[in-house]
Amino acid sequence: FRDGKASFLLATDLASRGLDIKGVDTVINYEAPQSHEIYLHRVGRTARAGRQGRACTLAAEPDRKVVKAAVKSGRAQGAKIVSRVIEASEADEWAQRSG
């Protein structure tokens, strides 16, 4: 990944602290973190040293509290926040198709 031979890195929360790889501009949270602090460390892998970056978090209803805190914090820092809500029936339909 560091040498540019792989275009993405799949990692656990262990990689969210102390990992500094130049050129990371996007973090995708496949599962929402369990706390706002963990969220900040995860998305902190991008936009380091004044650069811009993007974070995308896939979240479900139980993740509402963490997502709400992340949105509030991001907006307070001037981040552009975009959300998309997918109805449960639509998610269930897609789950059945792939299952």
C-alpha positions in Angstrom: 0.0 0.0 0.0 2.8 2.4 0.9 4.5 1.7 -2.4 1.4 2.4 -4.4 1.0 -1.2 -5.6 -2.4 -1.5 -3.8 -5.1 1.2 -4.2 -6.9 0.5 -0.9 -6.1 -0.7 2.6 -8.6 -2.7 4.7 -7.8 -2.2 8.4 -9.1 -2.5 11.9 -9.3 0.2 14.5 -5.7 -0.6 15.4 -4.7 1.2 12.3 -6.5 4.4 13.4 -3.8 5.4 15.8 -0.3 6.1 14.7 -0.7 5.2 11.1 0.5 8.0 8.8 0.6 7.1 5.2 1.0 10.1 2.8 -1.7 10.4 0.1 -4.6 8.9 2.0 -7.5 11.1 1.0 -10.5 8.9 1.7 -11.6 6.8 4.7 -14.7 4.6 4.4 -16.2 3.3 7.7 -17.9 0.1 6.7 -19.2 -0.2 10.3 -19.8 2.9 12.4 -17.3 3.3 15.2 -18.5 2.8 18.8 -17.5 6.2 20.0 -16.9 9.7 18.7 -13.2 9.5 19.8 -12.7 6.3 17.7 -14.4 8.1 14.8 -12.1 11.0 15.0 -9.0 8.7 15.0 -10.3 6.8 12.0 -11.0 9.8 9.8 -7.9 11.5 11.1 -5.9 9.2 8.7 -7.0 11.6 6.0 -6.6 15.3 5.6 -3.4 15.4 7.6 -1.1 18.4 7.7 -3.7 20.8 6.3 -4.7 18.6 3.3 -8.3 17.9 2.4 -9.9 14.5 2.7 -13.2 12.7 2.7 -14.8 10.3 5.1 -17.9 8.1 4.4 -19.6 6.2 7.2 -22.2 3.5 6.7 -24.4 3.6 9.7 -27.6 2.1 11.0 -30.1 3.3 13.6 -28.1 2.1 16.6 -25.2 4.3 15.4 -27.3 7.5 15.6 -25.6 8.9 18.6 -22.1 8.6 17.3 -23.1 9.8 13.8 -24.9 12.8 15.3 -21.8 13.8 17.3 -19.6 13.4 14.3 -21.9 15.6 12.2 -22.0 18.3 14.9 -18.2 18.3 15.3 -17.6 18.4 11.6 -20.0 21.2 11.0 -18.4 23.2 13.8 -15.1 22.8 12.0 -16.6 24.0 8.7 -16.7 20.5 7.1 -19.2 19.9 4.3 -21.6 17.2 5.6 -23.8 15.2 3.2 -26.1 12.5 4.3 -28.3 10.0 2.6 -31.0 8.0 4.4 -32.0 4.7 2.9 -35.4 3.3 4.1 -35.2 0.0 5.9 -37.5 -1.7 3.3 -35.0 -0.7 0.5 -32.0 -2.0 2.5 -33.9 -5.3 3.2 -34.7 -5.6 -0.5 -31.0 -5.3 -1.4 -30.0 -7.7 1.3 -32.4 -10.3 -0.1 -30.9 -9.9 -3.6 -27.4 -10.5 -2.4 -28.2 -13.2 0.2 
